[in-house]
Amino acid sequence: MKRGIKNLLLSLVGFSAAPMLTACYGTAYDDYYPYPTEGEDICGYVVDEQLNPIKGIMVYSTNNSKDFTDEAGRFELVNGFGGMGNEMVTATDVDMQNNGGEFSTEVVVANRDNINNLCIVLSKEE
């Protein structure tokens, strides 16, 4: 008899924990997903080694989003994040001398920590 009551109580406790588990795991997926989700924008800036902004740098992601930096070195890759854990972002100088020199090409990784403030530093090529 005691064993039957014990099993009954344990099963009731188990079932009573179900709403708690649903409350924890039934929330929005983004609350637990540590990376940006597909379609998020990647924003940031491109600077030289002295931290001066560089205009006219083409910045693109492997998700086929592309932008050029403005006077302040800012860029925005609309829907630039493809939804995987990391997104590769490339900054390359396509106008050569028009922005004050020829700059190196750099590839950086965008993720949850830097997706809204990605800083890319380019060195001047001699």
FENDANOR-V13946 format. One record per pair of residues at least 12 apart in sequence whose ideal C-beta (glycine too) atoms are under 8 Angstrom apart, sorted by the first residue. I is the first residue (numbers start at 1). J is the second residue. If there is no record, write none. Layout:
BEGIN
I,J
I,J
END
This chain:
BEGIN
34,112
35,84
35,85
35,86
35,111
35,112
36,81
36,83
36,87
36,110
36,111
36,112
36,115
37,81
37,83
38,81
38,82
38,83
39,79
39,81
39,83
40,79
40,80
40,81
40,115
41,76
41,77
41,78
41,79
41,80
41,81
41,115
42,61
42,65
42,76
42,77
42,80
42,81
42,87
42,89
42,110
42,115
42,118
43,74
43,75
43,76
43,77
43,115
43,116
43,117
43,118
44,59
44,74
44,75
44,89
44,114
44,116
44,117
44,118
44,119
44,120
45,69
45,72
45,73
45,74
45,75
45,118
45,119
45,120
46,59
46,69
46,73
46,75
46,91
46,120
46,121
46,122
47,73
47,119
47,120
47,121
47,122
48,103
48,121
48,122
48,123
48,124
49,121
49,122
49,123
49,124
51,121
52,73
53,69
53,71
53,72
53,73
53,74
54,69
54,73
54,93
54,99
54,100
54,103
54,122
55,68
55,69
55,70
55,71
55,72
55,73
55,99
56,68
56,69
56,93
56,94
56,95
56,98
56,99
57,69
57,73
57,75
57,91
57,92
57,93
57,94
57,99
57,103
57,122
58,91
58,92
58,93
58,94
59,75
59,77
59,89
59,90
59,91
59,120
60,77
60,89
60,90
61,77
61,80
61,81
61,82
61,87
61,88
61,89
61,90
61,110
62,82
62,87
62,88
63,77
63,79
63,80
63,81
63,82
63,87
65,77
65,78
65,79
65,80
77,89
80,110
81,110
81,115
85,111
86,109
86,110
86,111
87,109
87,110
87,111
88,107
88,108
88,109
88,110
89,107
89,108
89,109
89,110
89,118
89,120
90,105
90,106
90,107
91,105
91,106
91,107
91,108
91,120
91,122
92,105
93,105
93,122
101,124
101,125
102,124
102,125
103,122
103,123
103,124
103,125
104,122
104,123
104,124
104,125
105,122
106,120
106,121
106,122
108,120
END
